[in-house]
Amino acid sequence: MNRPLTAMFLAASAAFLLMAQAKLPADIDAAPTCALLLDRQTSIDVGLFDERYFIGKEDGDFTHRFRMAGYIIRELPDAVVKHHSRPRGTWLFYFQIRNRWHFMLKNYQWRTLIAILPCLLVHEPVQFAVLVAKGHTRVYFKAVKGLIEMLPALGRDRALARRIRRVPDGALLHSGRLIVRDDLASNPLVRFGKDAYEGLLSAYWRLLRATVLRG
């Protein structure tokens, strides 16, 4: 066999092996937008970014609306992206608290909000207590004030969600692990409470999906 043909054969074989070993694209629930390929018209149809969010849930809200509208978000596991980042301080708490509440009020169906109310009645006081213990009481009430200021436009926000929705909450949402800061998660008592709390939330969510959120 001559050398050019041998080289072509080896190159083709190597490419085939790399394709066989590569991980296939995976469907994911949400995507960070530092490396995201989008269809322009579809992005406009689902509403683009909510610029009021600034940071914290802005990409989750945007990509969640894609999935509400029936589109699939796929991740390429072998893709490598370089994204500059820096440690985030406590200033982010304001946006995380305010935007999380607004995200739920804007995107969740009313039956979902009512169904998860028992969980929120537990979760919110716990979160408030942790913030108070860490000296962030003022930030919490500032976030509540910021949320109230966003409520006059809630009717318009929910109208967009109703217009684009093709998939119900029961098929979109699922229970997952809670994210706890490292300085808190290092405490054995906190880890035990977190594991027990996650177990209760998962069991309650399975119950909801089998009953009120079914279909």
Disulfide bonds with the S-S distance in Angstrom:
none
